[in-house]
Amino acid sequence: MIAFWKIGGLFLIVGLLYSIPKYMQIIKCKEHAKGIIVNTTNSTGAGHQPIKAFYEYSVNNVKYSQNTNWTNFAIFVNGKECDVMYDKKNPNNSYIKKSGQIINCVLGTFFAIIGIIVLCLGIFLNHVLY
């Protein structure tokens, strides 16, 4: 039964740690600006690799530079215009629309839900078997 607690707890913690910061960024970043992809970096290795984009945008004539997290869920092209969502109170806090932000939230939530199900299954089996 301990395995259920460890696995369920691990899935729950990883899911929450992965998705909560991304949800918070989506909640805070409500303002919109046009940006441009200035550079991209692929990770090393064979096959389909994650990509990171470096982008620039302006808010009230102040230029900001930022980068995305590593993602498999986006296609970035150097020099292409992008839609940037930023925090009005802290314009340096931003993300690119269609950069995998929502998919990452869904994946983290999925892991957390799996963790809750496994924890509940452990509780149920503990009551049934003992």
C-alpha positions in Angstrom: 0.0 0.0 0.0 2.9 2.3 0.6 3.6 2.2 -3.1 0.2 3.8 -3.9 1.0 6.6 -1.5 4.5 7.2 -2.9 3.4 7.0 -6.6 0.2 9.0 -6.0 2.0 11.7 -4.0 4.8 11.9 -6.5 2.4 12.4 -9.5 0.4 15.0 -7.5 3.5 17.0 -6.5 5.1 16.9 -9.9 1.8 17.8 -11.6 1.3 20.8 -9.3 4.9 22.0 -9.4 4.8 21.8 -13.2 1.4 23.4 -13.9 0.8 26.0 -11.1 3.6 28.5 -12.3 2.2 28.3 -15.8 -1.4 28.8 -14.7 -0.2 31.8 -12.6 1.6 33.3 -15.7 -1.6 32.9 -17.8 -3.7 34.5 -15.1 -1.3 37.5 -14.7 -0.5 38.1 -18.3 -3.6 39.6 -19.8 -2.1 42.4 -21.9 -1.2 41.9 -25.5 1.7 43.2 -27.6 3.3 42.3 -30.9 6.7 40.8 -30.7 9.3 39.3 -33.0 11.3 36.1 -32.7 14.9 37.1 -32.7 16.6 33.7 -32.2 15.8 30.0 -31.6 17.8 27.3 -30.0 17.3 23.6 -30.4 18.4 21.2 -27.7 21.1 18.7 -28.6 20.3 15.1 -29.5 18.8 13.0 -32.2 15.1 13.1 -33.4 12.5 15.7 -32.5 14.1 18.0 -30.0 12.6 20.7 -27.8 13.1 24.3 -28.9 13.4 27.6 -27.1 12.7 31.0 -28.7 14.1 34.4 -27.8 11.8 37.2 -28.5 11.5 41.0 -28.2 8.5 43.3 -27.7 7.7 46.8 -26.7 5.4 48.2 -24.0 5.0 51.9 -23.7 8.1 52.4 -25.9 10.2 50.3 -23.6 11.8 47.3 -25.3 11.8 43.9 -23.5 13.7 40.7 -24.3 12.5 37.4 -23.1 12.7 33.7 -23.9 10.3 30.8 -23.8 10.8 27.6 -21.8 11.9 24.5 -23.7 8.9 23.1 -25.6 8.0 20.4 -28.1 4.6 22.1 -28.7 5.5 25.1 -30.8 7.1 26.1 -34.1 9.2 29.2 -34.0 10.7 31.0 -37.0 13.5 33.6 -36.7 12.2 37.0 -37.7 8.6 36.1 -37.5 6.1 38.3 -35.7 4.5 36.7 -32.6 1.7 37.5 -30.2 3.1 38.3 -26.7 1.0 38.2 -23.6 2.4 40.2 -20.7 1.7 41.4 -17.1 0.6 45.0 -17.0 2.2 45.5 -13.6 5.4 43.7 -14.7 5.8 43.8 -18.5 9.0 41.7 -18.3 6.7 38.8 -17.2 5.5 37.4 -20.6 4.9 34.5 -22.8 4.2 33.9 -26.5 0.7 32.7 -27.4 0.8 29.3 -29.1 4.1 28.4 -27.4 2.8 25.4 -25.6 1.8 27.2 -22.4 -1.7 25.8 -22.3 -0.7 22.3 -23.3 1.9 22.3 -20.5 -0.9 23.4 -18.0 -3.0 20.5 -19.2 -0.2 18.0 -18.9 0.6 19.2 -15.4 -3.1 19.0 -14.4 -3.3 15.5 -15.9 -0.4 14.3 -13.7 -2.0 15.9 -10.6 -5.3 14.2 -11.4 -3.5 10.8 -11.9 -1.9 11.4 -8.5 -5.2 12.1 -6.8 -6.8 9.0 -8.4 -3.9 6.8 -7.2 -4.0 8.3 -3.7 -7.8 7.6 -3.6 -7.3 4.1 -4.8 -4.7 3.5 -2.1 -7.1 4.8 0.6 -9.9 2.6 -0.9 -7.7 -0.5 -1.0 -6.4 0.2 2.5 -9.9 0.2 3.9 -11.0 -2.9 1.9 -8.0 -5.1 2.6 -7.4 -4.1 6.2 
